[in-house]
Amino acid sequence: EVAGRVSNVNLDDEALTAKLASGTKEAWAYTAGLNWHLNKAFKVQFNYERTDFDGKPKFGSDIRDHEDVLITRFQIAY
């Protein structure tokens, strides 16, 4: 299977004043994925996701305008 997804988060001012987030109010994430079903009980999943931030949030001592993530999942059902 081939999969894709686009998602968005828009933070209100209360999240910023409560210090739950800083440096950005909005982020867009784009995901592309591949799923392989070996049989009914076994699945392998690979996802690549890029998140673009509005502004430049601070993560620890790093300031970033985007984030890239590679996610792998192995699933066994019995």
PyMOL commands that set and color helices and strands:
alter all, ss='L'
color gray80, all
select helices_A, chain A and resi 13-17
alter helices_A, ss='H'
color red, helices_A
select strands_A, chain A and resi 2-10+24-39+42-55+58-59+62-63+66-76
alter strands_A, ss='S'
color yellow, strands_A
deselect
rebuild
show_as cartoon
